[in-house]
């Protein structure tokens, strides 16, 4: 049955108009018309809807001897914290650029060489990039 469908499609494409009916010109080169402005708008809307990418990752050594691994995203609003020996990821968000990141009880202030880190049920601690 599949062979019959393929044959019937081929016959319909060739029927009466040669290859012109199948999106090809008479010289066999595919003929396609583009609306360039629509194509550009489609691509730019797809790009803007993509998830943020990792801008940089840092490992911090904290005063309480904890090691904190954080990936900062390029939108400066999201950060991912690796927890439980890197077996879990906590997504932390910031209300605005430059504001602390927070998520699931964790709070992280800063994103440079020094940060302040607070985990649930504990006091804040200073951490340095390592």
Residue pairs with C-beta under 8 A, 6 or more apart in sequence:
12 21
13 19
13 21
13 22
14 21
14 22
15 21
18 26
19 25
19 26
19 28
20 26
23 30
23 31
23 32
24 30
24 31
25 31
52 73
52 74
52 75
52 77
52 78
53 73
53 74
54 71
54 72
54 73
54 74
54 80
55 72
55 73
55 74
55 76
56 71
56 72
57 69
57 70
57 71
57 72
58 69
58 70
58 72
58 111
58 129
59 67
59 68
59 69
59 129
59 130
60 67
60 68
60 69
60 70
60 115
60 117
60 127
60 128
60 129
60 130
61 67
61 127
61 128
61 130
62 68
62 117
62 125
62 126
62 127
63 125
63 126
63 127
64 122
64 125
66 117
66 119
66 125
66 127
67 130
68 81
68 108
68 115
68 117
68 127
69 81
69 82
69 86
70 79
70 80
70 81
70 82
70 108
70 111
70 115
71 79
71 80
71 82
72 78
72 79
72 111
73 79
73 80
76 94
76 97
76 98
76 111
77 93
77 94
77 96
77 97
78 91
78 92
78 93
78 94
78 101
79 91
79 92
79 93
79 94
79 101
79 108
79 111
80 89
80 90
80 91
80 92
81 89
81 90
81 91
81 92
81 103
81 106
81 108
82 88
82 89
83 89
83 90
83 106
90 103
90 104
90 106
91 103
92 101
92 102
92 103
92 104
92 106
92 107
92 108
93 101
93 102
93 103
94 100
94 101
94 102
100 107
100 108
100 109
101 107
101 108
101 109
102 108
104 120
105 119
105 120
105 121
106 117
106 118
106 119
106 120
107 116
107 117
107 118
107 124
108 115
108 116
108 117
108 118
109 115
109 116
109 117
110 116
112 129
113 128
113 129
114 126
114 127
114 128
114 129
115 126
115 127
116 124
116 125
116 126
116 127
117 124
117 125
117 126
117 127
118 124
118 125
